Amino acid sequence: MTDFPAELERLRAKYGADQGGETHDPEFARVADKIFSGGKRPAPYAGVPTFLTAPHRPVDPVAPDFSGLQVAISGVPMDLGVTNRPGSRFGPRALRTIERVGPYHHVLKCAPLFDLAVADVGDAPLATRYFLDRCHADIEAWIGKMVAAGVAPLTVGGDHSITHPILRAVGHDRPVGLIHIDAHSDTGGPFDGQKFHHGGPFRNAVLDGVLDPARTVQIGLRGPAEYMYEFATDSGMTCLHAEEVDRMGLDAVIARARAVVGDGPTYISFDVDSLDPAYAPGTGTPEIGGLTPREVQAILRGMKGVDVVGGDVVEVAPQYDATTNTALAGAQILFEILSLMVFSPSIKNQNLPA
């Protein structure tokens, strides 16, 4: 039985004079020492909002300077590719206003904003708000400049059509693998005369030679559009439906995904409609029967050590969710992907001082 008076004295001696940020555990102290200043830490609701409270680094879109960065987080406020409800153009702004995500990841044991050289570099410079094809060209050019500088892009949409031009930039020199968490396969063909809509980015990326379908896994698929996605299986993608996730169990899903992408360069794309609308109603094409936030977190955390070379969070349409839960979920998954980048072989030693 514990001698409570003696234990109380021990705790008082160790913690009683704490002025703030005096953490004894070495792992926790590593984070606390960077956050606390004079016993204080920044208020999460103060200052100019940025993605995950990352430092803001203004970048000249004409002559961008990404030097010294390992990861650049940027927004793409564009939803010209939607087939149902519009509004994901407001996604980047909504995610920037979410506070208290991070800084410490208690499962992966990292604090990505401090373990990586990362900044919010603003939004992709789009020359027009009216023409989808021109927006895609602007997105590809923007991300291409990051890739050329050796910087991994982490992007917030916007609709899912933005992932096609991103993959054209990330996979320019060699096709990449893909971990795709979504309600929809997004491998459909032309729709109303347009092939660059948000239901076809991965079909387009495969046909462009920048995405390897044999190293592509799609998780959480469901809904009434299955008949539109034969390209996925015909090209060799691994498709795991939401009901298969239940049947297989998360450990098996993680093992399957890791086996599919292997050791090669891999992109992660998260569509917030992969979550059941009970958790994330603020999206353009909600589908019941979806994943839970905790399931998505577990799947992503199981990807620790995968060679992540970029990622995105898309389809947050905040006006359909008065609770802000959808934006909160999107911001948390953004943090999960950024945390995985700490352990990516392609990122962790990139652009660091000699």
N, C-alpha and C positions, 0 to 999 in steps of 0.2 A: 504494500500500500504506500502511495506517495506521501512523503512528508510535506504537506502543503505549505506550512510556514517557511520551511527551508527553500522550497521550490519558488515561492513567491519572492523571497529575497534575491534568489538567483536571477529571476526574470527582471526584477526592478534594477538590479545592478547592471544588467546587460542592456536593457531597453529604456529604462526610466528617464534617462537624460537625452534621449534621441531628439535631435533638432530637425529631423527630416532628411531622408535619403541615406541614413547610416545603416546600410544593409550588411549583414555579416556573412551570409552565404556568398561564396565567390561568384557563382553564376549570376545570382540576382544583383550583386554589387557591380558587376560589369555593366549592367544596364542602368542601374540607379545612379551610378557615378556620372553618366553622360546626360541624365535627364534633370536631376536635381541641381540647383544652384543656390547656395546659401540657405538650404532647407526648403526651397520653393521649387515648384515645377510649373511650366507654362499652363495656363488655363485652356482647356480644350475648346472653349467657346469664344476665345479671343483671337484677334488678328485676322489676317486674310486667309480664307480657307483654301487648302490645297489637298490633293489626293493623299490620304493617310497622314496628313500633316507633314508631308515631305517638304524639304526646302524648295522655295520657288526660284527657278532660274529662267529669267527671260531669255528667249532665243530669237535671234534675227532669222526670219524664215527665208530670206534671200541668201544669206551667208551664215548658216547656223554653226554655232560652236558648241559641240558636245564634249569637248576635251575634259578629261578627268572623271567622266561619268562611266559607271558600269551599266546602269539601268536608267532609262528615261521614261517617265510616265507622262502620257499625253492624252488629251481628250479628242474625240472626233464627233462633234455635235451635228450629225447628219443622219437623217432617216428617210431619204428619198427612195430607198429600196424596199419599204414595207409593203406587205400584201394585205394587211388588216389595219389595226389601229395605229395611227402615227403617234409620235411623242417622244421617242427615244433620243431625239436631238437634245432633249433636256437632261439626258442621263449623266453626262460629265459634270454638269453643274450640281445635280442632286448628290452625286457621290462625293464631291468636294465638300459639301456641307455636313457630311456625317462625321461626328466626333467620337473619340474614345474607341478607335479600332487600333489595336497594338498599344505600345510598341513592342511588347515581348510576346513571343510565341512559345507557350508553355509545353507544347508537344515536340516541336522541332528544335527547341532550345536555341532560339536565335532572336535577334532584334534587328530585322532587315534594314531599317532606316539608318542603323549605326554600323551594321556589318557590311553594308555595300555603299558605294558612292552612287547615290540615287537622288533624283530631283524631279519635281513637277515642272515640265518645260512648256506648259501651256497647251493650247489646242492646235491641231493640224491647220495650217493656213489654207483654207478652201477659197478658191477664187469666185465661186458662185454658190448660191443656195438653191439653184433651180435645175441643174443638169447633173444627173447621176454619174455619167461617164466621166465628166470633167472632174467631179469630186474624187472619183476613184483614182484618177491620174495624179491629183494633188496628194492624196493619201500615200500612194506608192512612192512618190518623190520624197515626201517628208520622212517616211520610215526608212527609205533607201539611204538617206543621208545619215541616219542613226547607225544603220548597219555598216555603212562604209567607214564610220568612225569607230567601229568596234563596240558599239553600245547596244545593249539588248532593249527592244521596245516592249513596253507594257502599256496597253492602250485601253481606253474606256470609250465605248460607243454610246449612242449611235446604234444603228441596226446592224444585223449580222453580215450584210453585204460588204462591210468595211474589211472583213477578214481576208477577202480575196486579194485586194491590192496589198495588204500587209504581207500576206504569204508570198506574193510576187517579189516583194523586196527581201524578205527573210530567206526565201528559198531560191534566190537568184542564182547562186553559185552551185547549189546542189539541192535536190528535193529534201524536204524535212518530213519527220513523222508528226503525228497529231494525236493529242488527247482532247477529245471533243465531248463536252458534257452539255446535253441539250435535249429538249423534248422532240426535236425534229432533226432529221438527217441532213437537211440543207444540201442535198445533192440533186435537186430538181432541175429540169430543163427550162427553156424559155417560157415566160409567162406573160401573156398579153404583148408579145413581141419584144420582150426585154429579158435578156439572160443574166443580167447583173443584179437581180433582186436578192433579197435576204434569204430566199429559199434555195439558192444554188451556189454559194461561194466555194464549197469544197469540190463540187463537180468541176467548176471552172478552174480551180487551182490544180487539180489532177491533170486536166486537159492542157494546162499551160506548162506542165512538167515541173511544178514547184512543190507539189505535195505527193508523197509516196503513199498510195492507198494500202499497200501491204503493211505499212507501219502506222496505220490510222485506226484508232479505236473510238467508237461513238458510244456514249453511256447515257442511259435514261430515256431512250426513244419511246414514243407512244403517240397516240392521237390518230386522226382519220386520214392522214396524208401518206400513209405507207406506200400506196400504189404509185406514188410519184418518185420513189427513191430507189428504183431497181439499180441505178448506176452504182450505188454504194456497195451492194454485195457483188455485182458483176465485176467491179473493179478490184475487189479483194479486201474491202474494208471490213473490220470486225465490228459488228453492230450488236450492242447489248441493250435490250429493251428494259423498261422500268421493271416489268414483272420478272425478268431474268435476274435483275439485281437482287430482288427479294429471294428468289429461289437459290441463287448461287451463294449469296452471302458476301459481305464486303471484302473479306480476305481473299476470296476467289476472284472477285472482280479486280482487285488491286493486282493480284498475281497475273491475271490475264492481260491487263493493260500494260504492265511492265514487260511482259514477254513480247507483246506486239511491237512496242516502240523500241525495245532493246537499248543499245548503248548510243545510238545515233542522235543527231540533233533533233529536238522535239519542240513543237509549239503547243501551247495549251489555250483552248478557246472555251470560255464558259458563257453560255446563254442563260440568263436568269429565268427563262421559262422552263428550264430543266427542273426547277423547284415546283412543287405543288402550289397552285395559286392560293392555298390557305396560308402559305408563307410568303409568297411573292405575287400578289395580284397586279402589281404595277408593270405590266408588260403587254406587248401588242398581240400576242397569240398564246394566251394561257391555255394549258391543257391539264385537266384533273388527273389524279393518279401519279403524281410526280414524286421526285426525290425530296427528302428532308434536308435542311441545311446541314445537319450533323452528318448525314450520309455523304454529302458532297465534301465536307471538310475531311472526313475519314479517307475518302478516295484520294483526294489531293495530297493529304499528308503521307499516304502510302507511296507517293511518287518521289520521295526524298532521294536525291542522288541521280535522278534522271537528268539528262543533258538538255535542260530547258533553255531555249534560245529566244523566247519571246512568249507573250501571252496577251489575252484580252478578256474583258468583261463587257458584254453587250446586252442590248434590248431592255434596259431599265427605262420605263416610261413613267415617271413619278406622278403624273397627274391622275393616274388611275389608282393611286394608293395614298389615301389621306393619312395613313399611319406612319409612313416613311419606312416601313419594314422592308420593302423591296430594295430601296437604296441602301439600307443597312446591310442586307444580305449581300448585295453587290460589292459594297466596300469591304466586307469581311473576306469574300472570296478573292478580291484584289490583293488583300493582305496575305492570303494563303499562297497565291501564285508568287508574289514578291518574296515570301519566305523561302519557297522552293528554289528561287534563284540564288540564294545564299550558297546552296550546295551544288549548283550546276557547274560541271567541269568547264564549260565554255565561258562562264561568267566570273567565277570567284577569283580568277587570277588576271582578268582582263582589265587593262587601263590602270593598273596599280603602279605606284612609283617603284622604280627599281630598288 
